Amino acid sequence: MSEHTTDGTVAVESSRGGCGYLVLLRHGQTVWSESGQHTGRTDIPLTPTGRQQAVDAGQRLREAFPRGFEPGCVFSSPLKRARQTAELAGFEGCGVLDGIAEWDYGRAEGRTRQQLSKAGGFEWDIWRDGPRSLPVELEGDWEETLPNGEQVHVHNGEGETLEQAAARAKGAIDEILPLITSGRNVLLVAHAHILRILTSQWLGVDPHFARLLRLDTAHYSVLSVYKGDHVIERWNA
Protein backbone atom coordinates (compact mmCIF):
# COMPACT_ATOMS: atom_id res chain seq x y z
CA MET A 1 0.00 0.00 0.00
CA SER A 2 1.29 3.51 -0.82
CA GLU A 3 0.43 6.64 1.09
CA HIS A 4 1.28 10.28 0.41
CA THR A 5 3.51 12.23 2.79
CA THR A 6 3.00 15.88 3.68
CA ASP A 7 5.53 17.01 1.05
CA GLY A 8 3.73 15.17 -1.75
CA THR A 9 6.16 12.26 -2.11
CA VAL A 10 4.79 8.72 -2.11
CA ALA A 11 5.59 6.57 0.88
CA VAL A 12 5.68 2.80 0.53
CA GLU A 13 4.40 0.61 3.33
CA SER A 14 3.46 -3.05 3.33
CA SER A 15 -0.19 -4.02 3.68
CA ARG A 16 -1.18 -5.31 7.10
CA GLY A 17 -1.30 -9.07 7.15
CA GLY A 18 0.55 -9.35 3.82
CA CYS A 19 4.14 -9.81 2.73
CA GLY A 20 6.71 -7.13 3.31
CA TYR A 21 8.81 -5.37 0.69
CA LEU A 22 12.34 -6.24 -0.42
CA VAL A 23 14.24 -2.97 -0.83
CA LEU A 24 17.51 -2.86 -2.76
CA LEU A 25 19.97 0.03 -2.32
CA ARG A 26 23.06 0.35 -4.49
CA HIS A 27 26.15 1.84 -2.84
CA GLY A 28 27.31 5.39 -3.56
CA GLN A 29 29.91 6.54 -6.04
CA THR A 30 33.47 5.17 -6.06
CA VAL A 31 36.37 6.28 -8.26
CA TRP A 32 36.00 3.06 -10.25
CA SER A 33 32.27 3.48 -10.79
CA GLU A 34 33.21 6.79 -12.43
CA SER A 35 36.14 5.42 -14.45
CA GLY A 36 34.26 2.34 -15.65
CA GLN A 37 36.67 -0.14 -14.05
CA HIS A 38 34.98 -3.39 -13.11
CA THR A 39 34.64 -3.39 -9.33
CA GLY A 40 33.74 -6.78 -7.97
CA ARG A 41 35.59 -7.96 -4.87
CA THR A 42 38.15 -5.13 -4.63
CA ASP A 43 37.44 -3.39 -1.32
CA ILE A 44 37.26 0.16 -2.59
CA PRO A 45 35.79 3.04 -0.51
CA LEU A 46 33.24 5.68 -1.40
CA THR A 47 34.32 9.04 -2.78
CA PRO A 48 33.20 12.22 -0.96
CA THR A 49 30.43 12.45 -3.56
CA GLY A 50 29.48 8.85 -2.84
CA ARG A 51 29.31 9.54 0.88
CA GLN A 52 26.90 12.42 0.33
CA GLN A 53 24.86 10.26 -2.05
CA ALA A 54 24.52 7.69 0.72
CA VAL A 55 23.25 10.32 3.17
CA ASP A 56 20.73 11.53 0.60
CA ALA A 57 19.62 7.97 -0.15
CA GLY A 58 18.92 7.44 3.54
CA GLN A 59 16.66 10.47 3.54
CA ARG A 60 14.74 9.20 0.50
CA LEU A 61 14.30 5.82 2.14
CA ARG A 62 12.96 7.41 5.31
CA GLU A 63 10.43 9.31 3.21
CA ALA A 64 9.39 6.14 1.37
CA PHE A 65 9.37 3.99 4.53
CA PRO A 66 8.51 6.36 7.40
CA ARG A 67 8.11 3.45 9.82
CA GLY A 68 11.65 2.34 9.06
CA PHE A 69 12.96 -1.21 9.13
CA GLU A 70 12.73 -3.51 12.12
CA PRO A 71 15.88 -4.78 13.87
CA GLY A 72 17.40 -7.68 11.98
CA CYS A 73 15.88 -6.61 8.67
CA VAL A 74 18.75 -4.58 7.18
CA PHE A 75 21.71 -6.33 5.55
CA SER A 76 24.82 -5.13 3.76
CA SER A 77 27.30 -6.74 1.43
CA PRO A 78 30.57 -7.44 3.28
CA LEU A 79 32.42 -4.98 1.01
CA LYS A 80 33.46 -1.57 2.34
CA ARG A 81 31.57 0.58 -0.17
CA ALA A 82 28.28 -1.08 0.72
CA ARG A 83 28.90 -1.01 4.47
CA GLN A 84 29.82 2.69 4.31
CA THR A 85 26.64 3.40 2.35
CA ALA A 86 24.51 1.58 4.90
CA GLU A 87 26.07 3.46 7.80
CA LEU A 88 25.85 6.89 6.16
CA ALA A 89 22.24 6.20 5.15
CA GLY A 90 21.45 5.72 8.82
CA PHE A 91 21.59 1.93 9.15
CA GLU A 92 24.55 1.44 11.48
CA GLY A 93 25.02 -2.02 12.92
CA CYS A 94 23.19 -3.77 10.11
CA GLY A 95 23.79 -7.43 9.39
CA VAL A 96 26.19 -8.71 6.74
CA LEU A 97 24.93 -11.02 4.00
CA ASP A 98 27.77 -12.66 2.09
CA GLY A 99 25.44 -13.70 -0.71
CA ILE A 100 25.05 -10.10 -1.90
CA ALA A 101 28.75 -9.39 -2.43
CA GLU A 102 29.28 -8.13 -5.96
CA TRP A 103 29.75 -10.46 -8.93
CA ASP A 104 33.32 -11.81 -8.90
CA TYR A 105 34.64 -10.42 -12.17
CA GLY A 106 37.84 -12.46 -12.05
CA ARG A 107 40.11 -11.51 -14.94
CA ALA A 108 38.03 -8.37 -15.60
CA GLU A 109 38.53 -6.93 -12.10
CA GLY A 110 39.92 -3.39 -12.07
CA ARG A 111 39.87 -3.07 -15.85
CA THR A 112 37.56 -1.23 -18.23
CA ARG A 113 35.52 -2.86 -20.97
CA GLN A 114 37.73 -1.18 -23.56
CA GLN A 115 40.91 -2.58 -21.99
CA LEU A 116 39.38 -6.05 -21.83
CA SER A 117 38.20 -5.98 -25.45
CA LYS A 118 41.72 -5.05 -26.51
CA ALA A 119 43.29 -7.78 -24.36
CA GLY A 120 40.85 -10.43 -25.57
CA GLY A 121 40.90 -9.43 -29.20
CA PHE A 122 37.10 -9.24 -29.44
CA GLU A 123 34.31 -6.90 -28.34
CA TRP A 124 33.96 -8.33 -24.83
CA ASP A 125 30.71 -8.08 -22.89
CA ILE A 126 30.30 -9.18 -19.27
CA TRP A 127 26.72 -10.38 -19.73
CA ARG A 128 27.29 -12.32 -22.93
CA ASP A 129 30.85 -13.57 -22.44
CA GLY A 130 31.56 -13.57 -18.71
CA PRO A 131 34.98 -13.23 -17.08
CA ARG A 132 36.21 -16.72 -17.96
CA SER A 133 36.23 -15.92 -21.69
CA LEU A 134 39.14 -13.53 -21.11
CA PRO A 135 42.79 -14.59 -21.51
CA VAL A 136 44.19 -16.48 -18.52
CA GLU A 137 47.22 -14.18 -18.73
CA LEU A 138 45.08 -11.48 -17.11
CA GLU A 139 45.04 -13.39 -13.83
CA GLY A 140 47.25 -12.16 -11.00
CA ASP A 141 47.48 -9.72 -8.10
CA TRP A 142 48.43 -6.05 -8.12
CA GLU A 143 48.09 -2.82 -6.16
CA GLU A 144 46.38 0.34 -7.39
CA THR A 145 46.79 3.76 -5.82
CA LEU A 146 43.55 5.72 -5.64
CA PRO A 147 43.42 9.51 -6.19
CA ASN A 148 43.31 10.04 -2.40
CA GLY A 149 46.58 8.11 -2.00
CA GLU A 150 44.96 4.97 -0.59
CA GLN A 151 46.20 1.69 -2.01
CA VAL A 152 43.82 -1.17 -2.80
CA HIS A 153 44.72 -4.77 -3.54
CA VAL A 154 43.30 -6.17 -6.78
CA HIS A 155 42.96 -9.91 -7.34
CA ASN A 156 42.29 -11.28 -10.83
CA GLY A 157 41.23 -14.89 -10.48
CA GLU A 158 38.96 -17.12 -12.53
CA GLY A 159 35.81 -15.26 -11.51
CA GLU A 160 32.17 -16.34 -11.42
CA THR A 161 29.89 -17.25 -14.27
CA LEU A 162 26.58 -15.39 -14.45
CA GLU A 163 24.83 -18.60 -13.45
CA GLN A 164 27.00 -18.95 -10.34
CA ALA A 165 26.31 -15.35 -9.33
CA ALA A 166 22.59 -15.96 -9.88
CA ALA A 167 22.63 -19.07 -7.70
CA ARG A 168 24.35 -17.10 -4.96
CA ALA A 169 21.77 -14.32 -5.22
CA LYS A 170 18.96 -16.89 -5.08
CA GLY A 171 20.52 -18.25 -1.89
CA ALA A 172 20.46 -14.74 -0.39
CA ILE A 173 16.77 -14.42 -1.24
CA ASP A 174 16.07 -17.75 0.42
CA GLU A 175 17.81 -16.51 3.59
CA ILE A 176 15.71 -13.37 3.97
CA LEU A 177 12.42 -14.61 2.47
CA PRO A 178 10.99 -15.77 5.85
CA LEU A 179 11.24 -12.15 7.07
CA ILE A 180 9.36 -10.87 4.02
CA THR A 181 6.62 -13.51 4.17
CA SER A 182 6.09 -12.65 7.83
CA GLY A 183 5.22 -9.08 6.80
CA ARG A 184 8.55 -7.37 7.48
CA ASN A 185 10.28 -5.01 5.06
CA VAL A 186 13.89 -6.00 4.31
CA LEU A 187 16.64 -3.68 3.06
CA LEU A 188 19.70 -4.98 1.19
CA VAL A 189 22.60 -2.57 0.59
CA ALA A 190 24.89 -3.90 -2.12
CA HIS A 191 26.06 -3.47 -5.71
CA ALA A 192 24.61 -2.81 -9.16
CA HIS A 193 25.21 -6.13 -10.89
CA ILE A 194 24.40 -8.48 -8.02
CA LEU A 195 21.24 -6.54 -7.13
CA ARG A 196 20.09 -6.66 -10.75
CA ILE A 197 20.87 -10.38 -10.89
CA LEU A 198 19.06 -10.87 -7.57
CA THR A 199 16.02 -9.13 -9.07
CA SER A 200 15.97 -11.62 -11.94
CA GLN A 201 15.93 -14.43 -9.40
CA TRP A 202 13.14 -12.74 -7.43
CA LEU A 203 11.11 -12.64 -10.64
CA GLY A 204 12.03 -16.21 -11.55
CA VAL A 205 13.47 -15.30 -14.97
CA ASP A 206 16.74 -15.95 -16.79
CA PRO A 207 19.59 -13.98 -15.14
CA HIS A 208 20.49 -12.38 -18.50
CA PHE A 209 17.34 -10.27 -17.98
CA ALA A 210 19.35 -8.32 -15.40
CA ARG A 211 21.29 -6.48 -18.10
CA LEU A 212 18.06 -4.63 -18.99
CA LEU A 213 17.76 -3.11 -15.50
CA ARG A 214 19.58 0.16 -14.87
CA LEU A 215 20.51 0.85 -11.25
CA ASP A 216 22.40 4.07 -10.54
CA THR A 217 24.70 4.75 -7.59
CA ALA A 218 22.84 5.28 -4.30
CA HIS A 219 19.46 4.61 -5.91
CA TYR A 220 16.97 2.14 -4.50
CA SER A 221 14.40 -0.26 -5.91
CA VAL A 222 11.48 -2.10 -4.32
CA LEU A 223 10.41 -5.68 -4.99
CA SER A 224 7.14 -7.09 -3.70
CA VAL A 225 4.58 -9.88 -3.85
CA TYR A 226 1.41 -8.98 -5.76
CA LYS A 227 -1.45 -11.46 -5.96
CA GLY A 228 1.00 -14.27 -5.35
CA ASP A 229 3.53 -13.16 -7.98
CA HIS A 230 6.98 -11.72 -7.29
CA VAL A 231 7.07 -8.32 -9.01
CA ILE A 232 8.98 -5.04 -9.28
CA GLU A 233 7.14 -2.39 -7.27
CA ARG A 234 9.47 0.56 -7.95
CA TRP A 235 12.81 0.85 -9.76
CA ASN A 236 15.89 3.13 -9.60
CA ALA A 237 14.32 5.74 -7.32
URPE-V530104 format. One record per residue. N is the residue number from 1. PSI is psi in degrees with one decimal (* if undefined). Layout:
N_PSI + N_PSI
This chain:
1_136.6 + 2_147.3 + 3_147.0 + 4_137.8 + 5_175.2 + 6_-25.1 + 7_7.5 + 8_-9.1 + 9_159.9 + 10_123.3 + 11_146.8 + 12_124.7 + 13_146.6 + 14_147.6 + 15_142.0 + 16_133.1 + 17_-6.7 + 18_-169.4 + 19_154.3 + 20_-178.7 + 21_150.5 + 22_114.4 + 23_130.9 + 24_122.6 + 25_121.7 + 26_146.3 + 27_165.5 + 28_-178.8 + 29_141.9 + 30_167.9 + 31_-30.5 + 32_-28.9 + 33_-26.3 + 34_-36.4 + 35_-14.4 + 36_12.3 + 37_134.7 + 38_122.3 + 39_94.6 + 40_-88.3 + 41_-2.8 + 42_130.1 + 43_78.0 + 44_141.6 + 45_171.6 + 46_151.7 + 47_168.5 + 48_-38.5 + 49_-42.5 + 50_-36.2 + 51_-41.7 + 52_-37.5 + 53_-39.4 + 54_-42.8 + 55_-45.9 + 56_-37.6 + 57_-38.3 + 58_-39.8 + 59_-42.1 + 60_-37.7 + 61_-36.9 + 62_-32.0 + 63_-38.6 + 64_-31.8 + 65_72.9 + 66_-20.1 + 67_-3.9 + 68_-161.6 + 69_136.0 + 70_157.5 + 71_138.9 + 72_11.0 + 73_11.1 + 74_128.3 + 75_144.5 + 76_154.0 + 77_154.2 + 78_-8.1 + 79_146.7 + 80_-44.8 + 81_-31.3 + 82_-42.9 + 83_-41.1 + 84_-41.7 + 85_-44.6 + 86_-45.4 + 87_-46.9 + 88_-25.8 + 89_-6.9 + 90_16.9 + 91_57.0 + 92_146.7 + 93_19.8 + 94_163.7 + 95_164.0 + 96_131.2 + 97_104.9 + 98_-29.6 + 99_-12.3 + 100_18.9 + 101_153.9 + 102_157.3 + 103_131.7 + 104_106.4 + 105_-6.3 + 106_-119.1 + 107_-16.6 + 108_-14.6 + 109_129.6 + 110_4.3 + 111_153.1 + 112_164.0 + 113_-37.3 + 114_-44.0 + 115_-40.4 + 116_-36.4 + 117_-38.8 + 118_-43.1 + 119_-36.3 + 120_-18.5 + 121_17.3 + 122_162.8 + 123_90.3 + 124_141.7 + 125_126.4 + 126_-40.8 + 127_-39.3 + 128_-42.9 + 129_-31.6 + 130_165.1 + 131_-25.2 + 132_-6.6 + 133_-10.4 + 134_157.2 + 135_137.7 + 136_-21.0 + 137_-15.9 + 138_-8.4 + 139_150.1 + 140_-172.9 + 141_141.4 + 142_167.6 + 143_139.5 + 144_137.0 + 145_121.7 + 146_163.3 + 147_-27.1 + 148_3.9 + 149_-11.8 + 150_140.2 + 151_137.6 + 152_143.3 + 153_132.2 + 154_128.0 + 155_122.1 + 156_100.0 + 157_-152.1 + 158_-35.5 + 159_176.5 + 160_146.3 + 161_162.8 + 162_-38.8 + 163_-36.7 + 164_-41.9 + 165_-38.2 + 166_-40.4 + 167_-38.4 + 168_-42.9 + 169_-39.1 + 170_-37.2 + 171_-37.6 + 172_-41.2 + 173_-45.2 + 174_-33.2 + 175_-39.5 + 176_-7.6 + 177_-37.6 + 178_-33.3 + 179_-42.8 + 180_-44.4 + 181_-18.5 + 182_2.3 + 183_3.5 + 184_146.2 + 185_137.3 + 186_134.2 + 187_127.7 + 188_126.1 + 189_114.0 + 190_-134.1 + 191_159.2 + 192_-54.4 + 193_-46.0 + 194_-33.6 + 195_-35.2 + 196_-41.3 + 197_-42.7 + 198_-38.8 + 199_-40.0 + 200_-36.7 + 201_-31.8 + 202_-40.4 + 203_-16.0 + 204_31.5 + 205_171.7 + 206_136.1 + 207_-19.2 + 208_-20.0 + 209_-27.5 + 210_-27.1 + 211_-19.4 + 212_-2.0 + 213_117.8 + 214_131.1 + 215_107.2 + 216_163.1 + 217_135.8 + 218_27.9 + 219_153.5 + 220_158.2 + 221_159.3 + 222_126.0 + 223_150.4 + 224_178.2 + 225_121.6 + 226_114.9 + 227_39.8 + 228_-9.7 + 229_144.0 + 230_123.2 + 231_168.7 + 232_121.3 + 233_-40.2 + 234_145.9 + 235_135.7 + 236_45.9 + 237_*
